[in-house]
Amino acid sequence: MARLKKSRAKLSPAHLSASVVTTLKEEIVYWHYLPDHRLTEDALCKRFKVSRSPIREALRVLTSDGFIKKLPNRSYVVKQYSVEEIEELYEVRLALELYTVERLARKDLPMQDQSELEDLKHTWAALQKESSKKPEEFAILDTLFHDTLARTLGNTSILRTIRTINERLTLFRMLDFESPERAERTCRQHLEILNRIMAKDVTGARHAMQENIESGRNTIQATIKDALARAYRRTT
């Protein structure tokens, strides 16, 4: 414990703040807190054993990123998304990802990008034959698939927005992939998306991507109920 305190003391306020942001953001994303769970500077200072300065900066960043809300009494509450807000995220994600695959299917991709898509195809072909992946691992790989497509397109604004949306959907992806059927279907859908892009089939690529995203969107109500149940169990 003494060594931990000493190591924390050596860190700059910026590093301390970033550490607090990372921890709290992960806990919020994985629904460790119920909606409107109250956070206070005093409690966070005690928990992380740091002064008010890095805590205030961390709370400012989390507020700016939409993970918490500031109240008039200078306390904060956790912002968990409602069904309607998750639906909106999926709408934005769908629009961006349909544009992404359409542009990729229309482009003459350089050899490096073609090779990256081929590697992605091999990865998902192998996953289709393997049933031992945990939901958490599958969720990470699914996020990486969509991230890679956006990164290959080369539009940094689209990539940044997709990453922000996917961060908030992390737990819903994980819960979704607890179903082996959903995982197997995702493998097929991802391979179809890649095949359509590489065949320069714009319509086919858009249709395959829409089917893939809608499959996750259709489980929103069930996954939010599951997330709430897990959050309640953590607090009891």
Buried (B, 14 or more C-beta within 10 A) or exposed (E): EEEEEEEBEEBEBEEBBBBBBEEBBEBBBBBBBBEEBEBBBEEBBEEBEBEEEBBBBBBBBBBEBEBBBBEEEEBBBBBBBEEEEBEEBBEEBBEBBBBBBBBBBEBEBEEEBBEBBEEBBEBBEEBBEEEEBEBBEBBBBBBBBBBBBBBBBEBEEBBEBBBBBBBBBBBBBBBBBBEEEBBEBBBBBBBBBBBBBBEBBBEBBBBBBBBBBEBBBEBBEEBBEBBBEBBEEEEE
